[in-house]
Amino acid sequence: MGLAMARNLMAAGHPVIGYRRGSMEDFISAGGVPAISPAALAAECDVVLISVTGDDAVSDVLYGSSGVLKELRPGQVVIETTSLTPSQKRSHAAKISAAGGVMIDCPVSGTPDMLEAGCAAFFASGDRSVSDGISDILETICPNTTWVGDVGAGAATKSVATALVAIHNLAAAEGLAMAMREGGNISAVHEAISGSPAGSAMFEMRGALMARRDYSGGGGTLEGYTRNLGSVRGAMRDKGPTPLLDITYDWYCSAIEAGHTGRDQASVFEYLVAGETP
């Protein structure tokens, strides 16, 4: 995801300095300038953008021995795009503020391919004047950028998006499985529903994978998405009922237990057509 963000910025003429814990060959090939550490990157950049996996990785990038905060300057902006809980985002924002910087919580909804194609979404939250001040950067990375409130609101909106993607995906799988059981041609059914009032973005995108019964594309594995879904469910557990999220999570977990792993979450369709129940 970070590489897709960097490519969008470089395509618009922005110079990009980057650091990655793994290989940076793709980043360098795209025209990026490598840094030797997050601290070295922060020393050279006006705006720092973080895109990693999980809270431990964010903490390492920010507070490690060569972390961003070692070189953070007064007023420097940190755009934090990792999918975390609202409380985790607020904790990082407070530490960055104490060090003199400003954090914009800005998770992304979509895949790297969707981001490069301009059809992903950024959910920006934090000081609105700061967010507006870097709108050129945010909208260059992701034209569909919306400010949604104080720090943590972006993470909360991403939680909503995470839940809805899975719920809509399971609904698409259920609908196409119903059609198949009644003798319908699922490719034709997918075409008929797509673009109609009954359709959805997930029905169109992942329903196409179901219709082809080819799950090698998409945006990550069923088990990977289920981990994210579990984090959202855990964060919401004591804050009110989430019946559709609970049902979807149970079905995803059961599909994984039945061996539907290593492919896009649309492969839950195969679990439904097998006639198994969690």
For each residue, the residues with C-beta under 8 A, 3 or more apart:
1: 4 5 51 81 108 112 115
2: 5 6 18 20 49 51 52
3: 6 7 26 27 30 112
4: 1 7 8 112 113 115 116
5: 1 2 8 9 49 51 81 115 141
6: 2 3 9 10 16 18 27 30 32
7: 3 4 10 11 30 116
8: 4 5 11 12 115 116 140 141 142
9: 5 6 12 14 16 137 140 141
10: 6 7 13 14 15 16 30 31 32
11: 7 8
12: 8 9 140
13: 10
14: 9 10 137 140
15: 10 33
16: 6 9 10 31 32 33
17: 32 33 34 35 41 44 45
18: 2 6 24 27 32 33 34 35 41
19: 24 34 35 36 37 38 40 41
20: 2 23 24 27
21:
22:
23: 20 26
24: 18 19 20 27 28 32 34
25: 28 29
26: 3 23 29 30
27: 3 6 18 20 24 30 32 34
28: 24 25 31 32 33 34
29: 25 26
30: 3 6 7 10 26 27
31: 10 16 28
32: 6 10 16 17 18 24 27 28
33: 15 16 17 18 28
34: 17 18 19 24 27 28
35: 17 18 19 38 40 41 44
36: 19 40
37: 19 40 41 66
38: 19 35 41 42 48 61 62 64 66 67 68
39: 42 43 66 67 68 70 71
40: 19 35 36 37 43 44 66 71
41: 17 18 19 35 37 38 44 45 48 68
42: 38 39 45 48 68 69 70 71 72 73 76
43: 39 40 71
44: 17 35 40 41
45: 17 41 42 48
46: 76 77
47: 76 77 78 79 134 137
48: 38 41 42 45 68 72 76 77 78 79
49: 2 5 78 79 81 141
50: 58 61 62 68 78 79 80 81 82
51: 1 2 5 81 82 108
52: 2 57 58 61 82
53: 57 82
54: 57 58 82 84
55: 58 59 82 84 88
56: 59 60
57: 52 53 54 60 61 82
58: 50 52 54 55 61 62 80 82 84 88 92
59: 55 56 62 63 64 92
60: 56 57 63 64 67
61: 38 50 52 57 58 64 67 68
62: 38 50 58 59 67 68 69 78 92 95 96
63: 59 60 67 69 95
64: 38 59 60 61 67
65: 70
66: 37 38 39 40 70
67: 38 39 60 61 62 63 64 70
68: 38 39 41 42 48 50 61 62 71 72 78
69: 42 62 63 72 95 96 99 101
70: 39 42 65 66 67
71: 39 40 42 43 68
72: 42 48 68 69 76 78 96 99 100 101
73: 42 76 100 101
74: 100 101
75: 100 101 102
76: 42 46 47 48 72 73 100 101 102
77: 46 47 48 101 102 103 104 130 133 134
78: 47 48 49 50 62 68 72 96 101 102 103 104
79: 47 48 49 50 103 104 106 134 137 138
80: 50 58 84 89 92 93 103 104 105 106
81: 1 5 49 50 51 106 107 108 122
82: 50 51 52 53 54 55 57 58 107
83: 107 155 158 162 228 231
84: 54 55 58 80 88 89 92 107 155
85: 88 89 155 159 231 235
86: 89 90 152 153 155 156 159 235
87: 90 91 152 235
88: 55 58 84 85 91 92 155
89: 80 84 85 86 92 93 103 105 125 151 152 154 155
90: 86 87 93 94 151 152
91: 87 88 94 95
92: 58 59 62 80 84 88 89 95 96 103
93: 80 89 90 96 97 103 105 126 151 152
94: 90 91 97 98
95: 62 63 69 91 92 98 99
96: 62 69 72 78 92 93 99 101 102 103
97: 93 94 100 101 102 103
98: 94 95
99: 69 72 95 96
100: 72 73 74 75 76 97
101: 69 72 73 74 75 76 77 78 96 97
102: 75 76 77 78 96 97 126 127 130
103: 77 78 79 80 89 92 93 96 97 126 151
104: 77 78 79 80 124 125 126 127 130 131 134 151 154
105: 80 89 93 124 125 126 151 152 153 154 155
106: 79 80 81 122 123 124 125 138 145 154
107: 81 82 83 84 122 123 154 155 157 158
108: 1 51 81 115 120 121 122 123 142 158
109: 120 121 123 158 161 162 165
110: 114 115 119 120 121 219
111: 114 115 120 218 219 220
112: 1 3 4 115 116 219
113: 4 116 117 219
114: 110 111 117 119 120 219
115: 1 4 5 8 108 110 111 112 118 120 141 142
116: 4 7 8 112 113
117: 113 114 120
118: 115 142 143 144
119: 110 114 144
120: 108 109 110 111 114 115 117 142 144
121: 108 109 110 142 144 145 146 161
122: 81 106 107 108 138 141 142 144 145 146
123: 106 107 108 109 146 148 153 154 155 157 158 161
124: 104 105 106 131 138 145 146 147 148 154
125: 89 104 105 106 131 147 148 149 150 151 152 153 154 155 157
126: 93 102 103 104 105 130 131 150 151 154
127: 102 104 130 131
128: 131 132 147
129: 132 133
130: 77 102 104 126 127 133 134
131: 104 124 125 126 127 128 134 135 138 147
132: 128 129 135 147
133: 77 129 130
134: 47 77 79 104 130 131 137 138
135: 131 132 138 139 145
136: 139 140
137: 9 14 47 79 134 140 141
138: 79 106 122 124 131 134 135 141 142 145
139: 135 136 142 143 145
140: 8 9 12 14 136 137
141: 5 8 9 49 115 122 137 138 145
142: 8 108 115 118 120 121 122 138 139 145
143: 118 139
144: 118 119 120 121 122
145: 106 121 122 124 135 138 139 141 142
146: 121 122 123 124
147: 124 125 128 131 132
148: 123 124 125 153 154 156 157
149: 125 152 153 154
150: 125 126 153
151: 89 90 93 103 104 105 125 126 154
152: 86 87 89 90 93 105 125 149 155 156
153: 86 105 123 125 148 149 150 156 157
154: 89 104 105 106 107 123 124 125 126 148 149 151 157 158
155: 83 84 85 86 88 89 105 107 123 125 152 158 159
156: 86 148 152 153 159 160
157: 107 123 125 148 153 154 160 161
158: 83 107 108 109 123 154 155 161 162
159: 85 86 155 156 162 163 232 235 236
160: 156 157 163 164
161: 109 121 123 157 158 164 165
162: 83 109 158 159 165 166 228 229 232
163: 159 160 166 167 229 232 242 244 245 248
164: 160 161 167 168
165: 109 161 162 168 169 202 225
166: 162 163 169 170 225 229 245 248 249 252 265
167: 163 164 170 171 244 245 248
168: 164 165 171 172 200 201 202 203
169: 165 166 172 173 202 206 265 266 268
170: 166 167 173 174 247 248 251 252 268
171: 167 168 174 175 200 202 203
172: 168 169 175 176 200 202 203 206 207 210 266 269
173: 169 170 176 177 210 266 268 269 272
174: 170 171 177 178 272
175: 171 172 178 179 189 193 203
176: 172 173 179 180 186 189 190 207 210 211 269
177: 173 174 180 181 269 272 273
178: 174 175 181 182
179: 175 176 182 184 186 189
180: 176 177 183 184 186 273
181: 177 178 273
182: 178 179
183: 180
184: 179 180 188 189
185: 188 189
186: 176 179 180 189 190 210 211
187: 190 191 211 212
188: 184 185 191 192
189: 175 176 179 184 185 186 192 193 211
190: 176 186 187 193 194 203 207 208 210 211
191: 187 188 194
192: 188 189 196
193: 175 189 190 196 198 199 203 207
194: 190 191 199 203 204 207
195: 199 204
196: 192 193 199
197:
198: 193 203
199: 193 194 195 196 203 204
200: 168 171 172 203 204
201: 168 204 205
202: 165 168 169 171 172 205 206 207
203: 168 171 172 175 190 193 194 198 199 200 206 207
204: 194 195 199 200 201 207 208
205: 201 202 208 209 218
206: 169 172 202 203 209 210 218 264 265 266
207: 172 176 190 193 194 202 203 204 210 211 266
208: 190 204 205 211 212
209: 205 206 212 213 214 215 217 218 264 266 267
210: 172 173 176 186 190 206 207 213 266 269
211: 176 186 187 189 190 207 208
212: 187 208 209
213: 209 210 269 270
214: 209 217
215: 209 218 263 264 266 267 270
216: 263 264
217: 209 214 264
218: 111 205 206 209 215 263 264 265 266
219: 110 111 112 113 114 264
220: 111 224 225 264 265
221: 224 225 261 262 263 264 265
222: 225 226 252 255 256 260 261 263 264 265 267 268
223: 226 227 256 261 262
224: 220 221 227 228
225: 165 166 220 221 222 228 229 252 265
226: 222 223 229 230 249 252 253 256 265
227: 223 224 230 231
228: 83 162 224 225 231 232
229: 162 163 166 225 226 232 233 245 248 249 252
230: 226 227 233 234 249
231: 83 85 227 228 234 235
232: 159 162 163 228 229 235 236 245
233: 229 230 236 237 242 245 246 249
234: 230 231 237
235: 85 86 87 159 231 232 239
236: 159 232 233 239 240 242 245
237: 233 234 242
238:
239: 235 236
240: 236
241:
242: 163 233 236 237 245 246
243: 246 247
244: 163 167 247 248
245: 163 166 167 229 232 233 236 242 248 249
246: 233 242 243 249 250
247: 170 243 244 250 251
248: 163 166 167 170 229 244 245 251 252
249: 166 226 229 230 233 245 246 252 253
250: 246 247 253 254 278
251: 170 247 248 254 255 268 271 278
252: 166 170 222 225 226 229 248 249 255 256 265 268
253: 226 249 250 256 257 278
254: 250 251 257 258 271 276 277 278
255: 222 251 252 258 260 267 268 270 271
256: 222 223 226 252 253 259 260 261
257: 253 254
258: 254 255 271 274 276
259: 256
260: 222 255 256 263 267 268 270 271
261: 221 222 223 256
262: 221 223
263: 215 216 218 221 222 260 266 267
264: 206 209 215 216 217 218 219 220 221 222 267
265: 166 169 206 218 220 221 222 225 226 252 268
266: 169 172 173 206 207 209 210 215 218 263 269
267: 209 215 222 255 260 263 264 270 271
268: 169 170 173 222 251 252 255 260 265 271 272
269: 172 173 176 177 210 213 266 272 273
270: 213 215 255 260 267 273 274
271: 251 254 255 258 260 267 268 274 276
272: 173 174 177 268 269 275 276
273: 177 180 181 269 270
274: 258 270 271
275: 272
276: 254 258 271 272
277: 254
278: 250 251 253 254
